[in-house]
Amino acid sequence: MFSPSQFIHNSPPESLSARKGYHWLVVSTVCIGAFMAALDASIINLALPSLVTQLNVSMATVEWISLVYLLTLASLVIPFGRLADMLGRKWMYTGGFTVFLISSLLCGLAPTFGVLLLARILQAVGAAMLQANSVAIITAATPPQHRGKAIGIQASAQGIGLSLGPVIGGGLLAMGDWRWLFYINIPIGIIGTILGILLLPQDNAKKKEAFDLWGMLFLIPFLVFLVYILNNGTTLGWASPVILIGSFTALLALTSFIREEQHTPVPLMDLALFRSSVFIRGNLTGFLSFTVMYGVLLLSPFLMETVFQANSIRAGLYLSFVPIGMTIMTPVSGYLADRFGIRLPSLTGMVTLLLGCACLTAIRSNGDIVMLLLGLALVGGGMGLFTPPNNSNVMGNVPAARLGVAGATLNMSRTIGMGMGVTLGGTLYRLAMKLFPEAGHLMAFRASFLCVGVIGLAALAITCIPQPNRTKYDEAHIEYYI
């Protein structure tokens, strides 16, 4: 029986925690958060045209609904990861559900654009609390022999959310106004909050450690300006005063952050983690892989509209092949990682990603629909194969007391990769059109996909580097992979 004391002492019912396979209940709870965040990410873009009309703002203004969310998420995921290591991941994650559902309600009730913008910032705070803890909770709760499968299932939940977002969003917009796109998060958030309280395990929080406030104050402006530059550099011009000042500020903040982390007794981000070649390679290849995927996701809709003359419904259907590929392959990847080790699915995933880029590069006319869909499916499938074992490998090689920061760093690398992919995709296309104007749009798209594939080739080369033998560590004196 569940008792109030178990609630107070931060532990699930013994009848559940002692049961064989209890960790799958933990994974299921985390998957709800992954699904909700992914669903919100893919569903919100459908509301932007409605917001322009109903709130009487320009398209350039309404884009801040997405941008302010991304900026807040990127800047807070590391601090929340550190706080979770200090105060406990269970309550940080459960609190993330609560903040997300309350902010979703506020978004739906927002009477003006300004109120909606503030509610989106609060929503990003909840998402950061969830993302900073998801992989860390799974890593801590799941036995090593099942870790790859567990992280694969969590990634699959994200893929399902991304896939269903346009479908659910289109249906809700057809039945009502844009506010229902936010209200849908409320029942999901309530279920996630209740399950988080009942099912997530107690973790050994280090409550006596100090929080590195100066480190956070330096890190946040670096990440905010970095993400802003990546998202707006092409639009505003890389030599514009705003971008130049932002670049200088980001560099100054990064320098100050590194100096602070080197000298503070208890750093926000333990730079000793970067002495691990496994940690560095995992974050670098994660960054590069998401750069490739988001470069493809940016270029593909314009390719469909310009070359294939696809309307928005067809383009959305075609683009869904990417998250569908991820959804199908992530559980397969987890199984392969648990059965054969992380190297096989990681390499297979990178090769599959490159094959997807090759298919997109090989499109020669508007009749190559099969090549387009195959390329998109392979890009999604490659990401589904690569990401779970990469995350599992990184998280399996950090101290237990730093799981929150390590998981948050992986999410930060992914977020920066998203911004880089969007910027790079647009820049490559415009550059190709300027250098070869007589070749036409199709050739510019093909050249852009080829260049994006080169980035994937670099990620494959890094993945091929043999992993060193594991060096044991203890909590008193941590030794990392060198």
ZINORRA-V995330 format. One record per helix or strand. SS is the DSSP state (hx for helix, st for strand). FROM is the first residue (numbers start at 1). LEN is the number of residues. Records with the same first field share a line. If there is no record, write none. Layout:
SS = FROM-LEN ; FROM-LEN
//
This chain:
hx = 4-5 ; 14-4 ; 22-33 ; 59-4 ; 64-24 ; 89-21 ; 113-19 ; 134-8 ; 144-32 ; 180-20 ; 213-24 ; 241-23 ; 271-5 ; 277-30 ; 312-29 ; 342-20 ; 369-27 ; 400-36 ; 437-3 ; 441-23
//
